[in-house]
Amino acid sequence: MTSPYTPYASPALPGSLNFAKEEEKIAKLWDVSNTFHLQNELSASRADPEFTFYDGPPFATGLPHYGHILAGTIKDTVTRYAAMTGHQVERRAGWDCHGLPVEYEIDQKLKITHRQQVLDMGIENYNNECRSIVSRYTKEWKTTVTRLGRWIDFENDYKTLQPTFMESVWWVFKTIFEKGLVYQGYKVMPFSTTCGTPLSNFEAGLNYKEDTKDPAVVAALPLLEDPDTAFIVWTTTPWTLPSNLAVCVNENFTYLQIKVLATGKQYIMAESRLSQIFPEMNTKKWKKEMAKTLYEVQKTFTGKELVGKKYEPLFGYFKGDVGNSYWRVLSDPYVSDDAGTGIVHQAPAFGEDDYRVCIAHELIKKGEEIPCPVDSNGLFTDKVADFAGRYVKECDDDICTNLKARGLLVQKSSISHSYPFCWRSDTPLIYKAVPSWFVNVTSIKDKLVKNNNETYWVPNNVKEGRFHNWLADARDWSISRNRFWGTPIPIWADKDCSEIVCIGSIQELKELSGVEITDLHRESIDHIKIPSKNNPGTFLERVDEVFDCWFESGSMPYAKEHYPFENKEKFQDGFPADFIAEGLDQTRGWFYTLMVLSTALFDKPAFKNVIVNGLVLAGDGKKMSKRLKNYPDPTIVIDKFGADALRMYLINSPVVRAEPLKFQEAGVLGVVKEVFLPWYNAFRFLMQNISRWEIDNSAKFVPDVEKAKATTNPIDIWIGAATANLIKYVHQEMKGYRLYNVMPELVSFINELTNWYVRLNRDRLKGTAKGENAETGLQVLYDVLLNVSILMGPFTPFFAEFFYQHLRVCQPSFAEAANGGGASNPVKPGKSDSVHFLPLPSFDESRLNGTAIKAFKVLQSVVELGRNARDQRNISLKMPLKNVSCIAGNVDEEVVKLLNTELKTYIMSELNVWSVDIIPTQSEGEWVKIALLPDLKKLGKVLGKDMGKVKKALVNMSHDDAKAAIASGSATIEGHEIDFKTQVLSKMVFSKEGSEWEAAVNGEGTIVVAIDTTKDEKLISAGQARSFVSGYQKLRKSSGLMMGDVVEVFFKPGCEEMGGIITNNKAAFTTVLNGAVPLPSSMANSASALVGTSDVMLDDDLTVTMEIRRPAASLSDGMGEMARMFVNGMILEELEGADKLNCVIDGESMELVRGVDYWGSASARAAGEGKIAWA
């Protein structure tokens, strides 16, 4: 039979643990044991219900950064929680393989600057280059993600370049095409005239140039109804003026018709923008009365009154367009008055807002051709006869000359601004309408909003604000790109698109074309032709475009399953997804595309629950930049502090509430110091004392939950209740996906466990507390740490595993792990090979105890206030106090009872005080006074002038009267009925007379603690003894002694007071020194090993030198040197086992008697000889 195995079977635990190195061992254990897949297999064999999770596919052309680590941590935490609460969770990695990021890399590599270069080298060759780098960093991604502790299946991943994925994308497109949700129209996009191709907004942002000079022109457009009056517009692109079709105003602005006195010209413009044509209005010398020398106001309009007015076109190139309604005034809120004239020139072919506004006012129709007299090389077409064949930006000056000659140029200057240049050719971009395939999102906006209402978001304000607004104002989605590396749009059409066939599968393409294919990229299908049904003998060819990669990522719920061609039932059972998570920027990205396509396909949201994270910034608040090197490398941070510390730092930050996080490496270190080290120390303390208990009792420690639950110790009951509360709270908040609430509670609990429970129970757990059952304490602490370790599994998977592997060996079921039992069902602590196989603990309602929780909170307050009072008088905690008196208002009788009985000894111990009094309610007035003040915010308006009188009456109210008013809820003060619950602020203040008292009050004014600072010789002596004991414990630690290591304690001459200190406080010494007391160093055997020495300050004026030595025989003063050597050469255990020793020294037989000639220790000698009074 194979014995159960864990790499952590050894009980030895180092004093200082390298968390990062330990995580690497655990990661290796998971890898070798295939732990992640075993978790899935165990879940599947139990037929657990499925929890569906969609992982948005990242590009593998770059390395993972903190944004990926953050999102990955959130995803891993939630999916681990789901798996540990009885669900099957498929976690497949996915990769976005198409689109610009890949093409950008290849264009840089091959120095491609023109679209024609790609066509010349061949699409197949170009795409092969793209294909070669899509998985460039998948190995690095796997290494980083795995090291982070994230469990995700890289072996069974999906890629957007896989034919199965691409075929499902085709199915998605055809389905919405057949629903009438696809049309061909125009989209204004950044356009490279050198490359002859549109660019994405991402590309346009790659090469902005500051201080780019452009003309700034104001042109006049005469009104049809009054040719002597003109609208005036401002533009930095004069080349777009020949394409002007309208002007736009803001309905809420005030517009003036003015007469320029210097020229007699009459213009209409925004009142707030007069400074555009009268720049002197912007100078310091300008005064309002000077306006009458510049212009005369003839009429005033609202923007709304101008809408519909018509004007003469600047150029007549489009006058012949049949049925046009051009050259009129439109309105839109986007018109601002921060520049220009408050009237905006509209050329819908060259401005995104222009196009939108003109569509909204039906100046042009969506999907139909629009006036665009500029070709793909940026040259005017023959439509603009005066400038035909010329590059548009070169025509700016000539266009201005033309306008000036006709009296239509009002102003010409230049402007320096930031302007986008083509990253490939380094030439200025223009904005130009290009043909595109659109999803008609506006027609399903109401459904999108309805489906969004069915989803649950954390935080909710993103759902109801940013995302709702984006959906409510949704525009049609341009899904086509004039590129090469992507999923081709499956439309075959004739030249004028009068006959269109949309293909939805590989099989359909084969049936219509007779060509069988295995790949769907352009090089595999562009040559395929489909016979025309309308015109026999002719053929339909595929349109040139490929899908925007966002269409592919929005299709991932279907495409990753190759739906509907495979996995139909699996997909339908798991749709919509239970959970997704990404960054705030995805409200306009992946979240949006998922919602649009799922609504278009099924009229359902694609997901039920979503967590939105904020942006991780550099420590200075700026965006993280590789160039600036303003953030620490994630790998270095993980290697230094560990992945769990980084995970907890990120999850326990505002970034999980979609707020920004300024990343601080010190914050990760803080998690190690404030959480992991105390947690580890508490765990190490438990394991050490379990070993000690097993040695002392010659028995194996066997965890028993019933023993832990049966404890009557009040601190045990409290920590049990706190643990049950924690478990309940974690489940409650995780079901609500509120990770930001979970982590602070976990951190707080670890603090309570380590800084309170363990500290208050140290002596008991070590077996040195009189009358206390050490085993019960160990049972309770074991139960708590096991539950917390399992509970922390989703959050700190490495640390949870580390603890569990040590704790499991104590369990009786550990033996069942042999022969593969640890990887089988049913799972249970001990037997199961990983903490991640176990279900998270469910809270035990029987252990919830509100009274215990309240009582302990009061105890904590009393201890903390008592320490504050000590600090106020500068009294060290080592100096005992005679008395502490506590006044606790609004505390239940049951809580007071606990404080007066079972908890009192803990208060005495923590505050080093000889007596504690909990002052009864009827005696409170002797110690405190209730101070009252009116709540000015609530009573100010109500009382008016009487506020002063009421305030004075409240301040002067006696303690008993104030208490009675608070109890009744209200009282009449100076003729006003005052609500003491909501309108009055109250707190207790210490009022007892006597300089011996020092008091501290909690922030709420509900608890007052007063200490008696009187000192006497007995107190001083006890304080000195405590200082000596404290020095001894510090010396043990600094000397590297382990628990159970026995030493003898001595003090050197020079401190005459030591005898009296020991005599007065003998019990304090014998408790700590295992029945012994400190002895003069003259009693030490000089042959004994010196372990350490230290000067210990007993009080401000008294210091003693202490030394600790390994146990050794103690010899009588009269023993000869050779006899001494003989005795010192013997093993101490042999000496203690014999009453007499016979030896021959220098030929003479000698008999040495124990208790006369030698003793087993210096303490035994001191007690036997009786020469030292305190021994």
C-alpha angles and dihedrals in degrees: 000000000000113000119234111264137206125165087225098056091116111093092211110115122181120234089235119038124202097220096191093052091046090053090054089055091050092047088053090049091052091048096048092043094043086229098168094054092042089056088055093046093051090049093049093048089054089050091233114185115264125256108200118216128180118204113202108233116246125203113258092206089092136043123260116265135188091282090059091043091052095048090043091052092051091048093046093048094051096043092046088051090051092049091049092050096059106280137124107233121190108205109185122174115231133197130207101217106168137069143038102335089060096041090047091057092049094045089054092046094049095034091237113173102159135053089228090063089063092049090048093052091043129253091250093057092045093049091047088057089051092047090053094064104036091094096037096121102025090109091052090046091051092048094049096041093047092046088052088061094247114148111215131144109249093167094060096039128145127228127198089227094062113111090231091055093045092049091056089050087056089051091051091051095046092048094055090039090058089049089060094249097122126076138157116245142131134289126190106231139165104276132199108213090189094055093033093226140105119249131212121248086253091058092045089057094054097079114029113160122208122222094023108168120227134162118263110208136181113203131188124229111192117222117245091223093048114019090185089065123064140188109234124214133188124218141165091204107064089170089072093058094086086061095050111137102164147353125235131215135183110247092215096055125094114237128198133206103214137180113222103224094206095057106014090235119146119219138175116217142138115291090225091056102053088115089071091076096023102049091173086076088074094058127097091242093061118117127180094240089062090070092082089066092056109038147358122225110229103170140003124214139177114231089247091059091058096053112112097021113135132222141188113271115249088227128017098220095117100036090107095059105123116244095359123159096194131146101046136120118270130180136222135156091236089079106102134186098222092099141003125022102306089256115093126209112233122214102161094193091061108035132056094214091042090055093046094048094047091050091049091053092044092240085133130012127243112254095015126108115272130204105277112156095178123093129214091273093056095254125137113250125227088271087079095054097180093058104023117153094015128118107258100231091050088060096059095098094043091050089052090049089051092052093046091053089055094046093249100113108095100171140358127189138131135257134204113214144143110279134179120247128190109268089213103046100018091229126130116276124226128202112242139169110248129183112264141168112245138196107224095234095160090067091060099038093114091053091049091053091046092050092046088056088060092059130084119225134190109235096028095205090070090057095046096037122026099020096038091050092048091052095043091052095036118154127205111283120240104215102173130087129189092233142113111225106068145068106304116237103251098227121125114190145159120255097276094036091241089130116043132177119189115203120211104181146016089252093053091051090051092049093051099039105025090231121123116208137182099191129049103202120118096262089058100047112020091089094053116106129195120212113247117245093197096048111028113211093034128091139223118229130202117264114249101244133096127206122274104251089239088068088056095048090047087054094052097104088064102027097053088059093041086238130212092015093057139007092028097154093041092053095045092049092052101041127137096037117246092223146010133166136190141138129296091258090067092073084087093032131038098358088053097047091046090053095045095050096042090049092047092048105037107000088243134112113255092228140029103205131027135180115204118202128200129232123286106225132188117268091264091057094254126121113277108260130188088202094053092039089215097152136052118258108261091225092055091048091051092046090050103042106010133251095269091058090051091046093051092045092054097043092046093057139084090259090082088062091056091261124127121264123209099214114230121183087206087064091061090048088050090060090054093049100039101036116013100041095049090043092050092046092053090049092047090048090054095049093047092051093045087057091047092048091050091052094046093047099034088228138106117255108240117191112235119181091195091058090051092049093047095058118124095195107118094219091051090050090049096050090045090052091045090051092050089049091050093050091049092048095048092053091046094051097039090053084056091046089236099145090162090066095045100057098053089052092050091048091048091050093051087052091050092047098048103032097039116017098040094039094050091048102041097111093042094049090047090053094242099109113100116246093358122127106234094190093059091052091049091049091053095046092046091050092049095047093046092051093045092047091054092042091053092052095102093044106039102016096173098048091044089053092047093055094042094052089057096041096046094067090069092059119098089225091061088092089062090066090077121109095018095310090126090067096049140084137290093056121209139158111281098016097058115084095220136035086227091066090062128087116246111259116265115221118262107227091199090066096052105109117173094183093054091049093049093045093051092049088055090048090052091049092049092050094047093046091047090054090047090053090050090051091050089059093035092240114157118233087237090067110083120230126219097222146358119198121198129198112191117182124202093015123144118250090240090056092049089050092054091047091051095049128016098018098043095085090055091053090048092050096046094047095036091232131148098217138017125200123195101203112228119236095251091057098045092101090065090061110027143024125214107237114208132198130172117248097244094199092056101035102034097087093035098053101032110171092003092066092096094052093046092047092051091049092050093048092050095046114121122243094251094047091048091049091050092049092050091048093051092043097231145035139183111253120183090338095311125111104231123197104221093193098058109012103044130065115214137181138160120251126191112253108164114125123234133090091233091072126086119180140191128194128204120241094260092051092234100112127048123185121192125189127204105229096190112132131203135170093269092054092046091050092049090050091052091050091051090051090052092050090047090051090050092053092048091049091051090053096046089048091057096244117163127219109281095028106133121217138166121237125220137171127211125236118273102075108084092176094066094087093057092043091054093043093052095045105030094136091055090056099042091051092057098034097050095255096321131106131213113275135198112273088241086074092059121104104242089215092060118104114261108224100181147330133209142171108239122199107219093184138333093292104029130071130171131189112233129194131186123206138185113260113274139163115277116222133205117255092243097057114117124241096252091048089050091053090049094052094042089052092060126089111259093231090056091052093050091049095056130066093198137026123206118200142155116232120182089345093307121116114230135187117207116197123209110236091026108047101015142009134200092243142005089253091055090050092048091050092045097048094043092208093124112064098209095046 
